Amino acid sequence: MNPQQISKFEPFHDLDEQSKIVAAKLMVLNTVKKGVQLFDVGDEDTLEYFLLDGEVELVATDGVTKRILAGDSAAKFPLALLRPRKFSAKVISENAQLMNIEVDVLRQLRGTIPVIGDSFSAFSPVKSESILDSARSGTDAIRKFLIGASNAITENRLTISNFDNVSTTIYKVIQDKDVALDTVTSAVQLDAAISAKLIKSANSAFFGGMPKVDSVRSAVVRLGLDLTIQLVTVMVVKEVFDSKKESLHEAMRALWKSSLKLATYSVVVGRRSSVKLQQGQLLLAGLMCDIGLLVIIAYLDKFPATMNHLSEQILSSAKIKKKLGKNLLLHWKFPSSIIDALENSDDYERDVDNADLCDIVCVARLLIRMTSYRKLPAGEITELPAFKRLGFDANNPNLVQDILEEARTYVQLFTGAFDD
């Protein structure tokens, strides 16, 4: 399954991209023949079933019958949600395609949405504890996983690209807050691929009908120093989110897409806030906030046999993702402010005195969810502690919408720069 396939089902529709990646990874897809009983009245099973193709008949204890056909509005929800089961379920078409996921994992994923009144906020028909608590029997194995994955980071044994010498040189140049245009141009010219993409960006529709440029210097002049630094930062980092292994390529591509969106929104929020930070730092914070998921995917792929029985607990645990993400960024010697954003940007009630990079990424996360979650009003974002600390003009009724519009424009520019 991929994130796009599962998005048409209600419990996944409004999840952020990271959660959709996890859900798609954990989803089990089965083809079931006619007459197969999926569950019976009174069952306390721990799986939720979603109908992709075919038809299923639900029969209640009083004989009431419901037929669920794939594609109908009723099929957008899990089959017979309540526990104990109030219906039995049987496949009545020649074949049916069904995907299932553990109820407790789905509850954890739904719990990442910080909205009161969410129609699925109580989405936990089976009593559940935290992921790690519910897997006490596997605690030692999970600890072993954390140690093994952390060691793999420090020993460079994961299928995660590191920055090469040229990329490191360029990265160091553009991080200098006083860097000059000619210095950036000279650094970019060290890498032919980055040079070509920068010229492509300068010639994109983002700049209207302006004459085409054919040199790095002309591209940098047109883009301006800030936008050049943003684009080059992203180009340098992108290589980390790729793998030559086919099994990892799609997962990393999806993670890159959502991380790039968070980075872009972070830049726009940062530019409009009272906290004045370097553009590259804003981008890096957004790009690296979910890097721990990349570590988990790579490590589980490397050791599938030993960790397969724990993959659900590990992939759906925010604590494990943060821990491994932090370890990776420490290994790469990233600034403490970016590591802090990774650890705390999903803490929507964080209480600190002064606005910081973490606040910017926090607001960016909520704005992205606002674009996909149809019940999240702008008022809930403006009341967020992080939003208030960033010093936005509280009297501007169009502020949130203006930020969203600008962010969408930049997402298009950044995404277009990396279309192969």
Buried (B, 14 or more C-beta within 10 A) or exposed (E): BBBEBBBEBBBBBBBBBBBBBBBBBBBEEEEBEEEBEBBBBEBEBBBBBBBBBBBBBBBBEEEEEBEBBBEEEEBBBBBBBEBEBBBBBBBBBEEBBBBBBBBBBBBBBBBBBBBEEBEBEEBBBBEBEEBBEBBEEBEEBBEBBBEBBBEBBEEEBBBBBEBEEBBEBBBEBBBEEEBEEEEBBBBBBBBEEBBEBBBBBBBBEBBEEEEEBEEBBBBBBBBEBEBBBBBBBBBBBBBBBBBEEEEBEBBBEBBBBBBBBBBBBBBBBBBBBEBEBBBBBBBBBBBBBBBBBBBBBBBBBBEEEEBEEBBBBBBBBBEBBBBBBBBBBBBBEBBEBBBBBBBBBBBBEBEEEEBBBBBBBBBBBBBBBBEBBEEBEBEBBBEBBBBEBBEBEEEEEEBBEEBBEBBBEBBBBBEBBBEE
